[in-house]
Amino acid sequence: MTRLPRTKPEIPTPALLVDLDRLERNLHRLAEHCRANGVSFRPHAKTHKCPNVARLQIAAGAVGISVATVFEAEAMVQAGIRGVLLTSPLAEPHKVDRMVDLVRGGSEVLIAVGHAMEVDMLAAASSDLGPSALNVLIDLDVGDRRTGVQPGDEAVTLAQQIATKKSLRLRGVQAYAGHASHVVGFAERAMASQAALALAVDAKQLLKQKGFEADILSCGSTGTWNIDSRFAGVTELQCGSYVFMDIDYRRIGGSDNAPLFVDFEHSLTVLSTVISAGHADRVTVDAGIKAFSTETPFRAEAVDQPHLVYTRTGDEFGIITLGGPGALPKLGDRLEFLPPHCDPTVHLYDQLYAMRGEQVEAIWPIRARREN
Ligand SMILES: Cc1ncc(COP(=O)(O)O)c(C=O)c1O
């Protein structure tokens, strides 16, 4: 039997690593900020898909965990996480059944519903449950044009439909503003997010005026964490990437005109090995398309080695060249990279090495990794 790696040099590559000191600082930063601003947080597990990280978020004070897929919901519930919120709409009967089964099994879950068909399906699947057994939010489209109904009449119509279903209980609204989260420049990002949130707060008020229960407004992202937390009417944040950070987020700029967004630390890296060094101008590492997300225009960056330029060349390989003064690494050397985009990078791995400095403190399964 192979012995589990105990130190960084023993880890077989390519491998996904999380620096626990940095992760813990990120967790506490958001938690303390939320406490200070009187807002709850239900961080998004689509980033880490890892119950171990979710448990740390709950321990830091999260009221629950947001998830993007039914499988993520099941994995989190199985790991004992309470207050799981499914943020994506459903249109397949078997997935509706699986969510209802979680409630039937005694789990406390919330579902953000985005259309009338989903309300009908959820009500039909849960008709044998008691009154108000299934907690739902209305998913609002506040400018992202991805999912949800329009704030205003469409939201009221959906609320009226929900009210006719005995087993459903409306708890509030969800208003994810993905079009605001990565806007470059703090002032511009604040404007985009506040415009979206104003629509959500108005919608929530309208629902209340019409006599519906609408206490929750769940929204927010890493890029707007300190904007949305101060917006009156917001009750909880759904930040996801803040635990790990990535190059895509770093470029959006911080408050006070800071050129980089460094509110949270880069805790996630991909460890690789130089596996070929037969050319004077380049070496090859064992981390290519299967080791990093490839959809952003940004390249992976070698940690603490800014003179090295990474270019991915294929499924298993990356090429390292010189972009400034310094030497190329040697055959067998280890290189650690910041990923361009954290969520889809995590999705490529089965496990996460939880590192305390050079020591492997734990190996965490990325248990909620399946697509569906
Ligand atoms: C519904 C929802 N909420 C929250 C988030 C978290 O966003 P971020 O990773 O930018 O913090 C996402 C990300 O796509 C999302 O889709």
The ligand as a Tripos MOL2 file, in Angstrom:
@<TRIPOS>MOLECULE
LIG
   16    16     1     0     0
SMALL
NO_CHARGES

@<TRIPOS>ATOM
      1 C1        -26.1650   32.1330   -7.3480 C.3       1 LIG1
      2 C2        -24.7520   32.4350   -7.0100 C.ar      1 LIG1
      3 N1        -24.4670   32.9530   -5.7920 N.ar      1 LIG1
      4 C3        -23.2130   33.2170   -5.4190 C.ar      1 LIG1
      5 C4        -22.1370   32.9790   -6.2720 C.ar      1 LIG1
      6 C5        -20.7350   33.2080   -5.7320 C.3       1 LIG1
      7 O1        -20.0100   34.0470   -6.4670 O.3       1 LIG1
      8 P1        -18.4530   34.2860   -6.1990 P.3       1 LIG1
      9 O2        -17.7320   32.9970   -6.4300 O.co2     1 LIG1
     10 O3        -18.1630   35.2900   -7.2500 O.co2     1 LIG1
     11 O4        -18.3040   34.7670   -4.8340 O.co2     1 LIG1
     12 C6        -22.3790   32.4800   -7.5560 C.ar      1 LIG1
     13 C7        -21.2860   32.2850   -8.5080 C.2       1 LIG1
     14 O5        -21.4320   32.0600   -9.6820 O.2       1 LIG1
     15 C8        -23.7120   32.1910   -7.9310 C.ar      1 LIG1
     16 O6        -24.0060   31.6690   -9.1310 O.3       1 LIG1
@<TRIPOS>BOND
     1     1     2 1
     2     2     3 ar
     3     2    15 ar
     4     3     4 ar
     5     4     5 ar
     6     5     6 1
     7     5    12 ar
     8     6     7 1
     9     7     8 1
    10     8     9 2
    11     8    10 1
    12     8    11 1
    13    12    13 1
    14    12    15 ar
    15    13    14 2
    16    15    16 1
@<TRIPOS>SUBSTRUCTURE
     1 LIG1         1 GROUP 0 **** ****
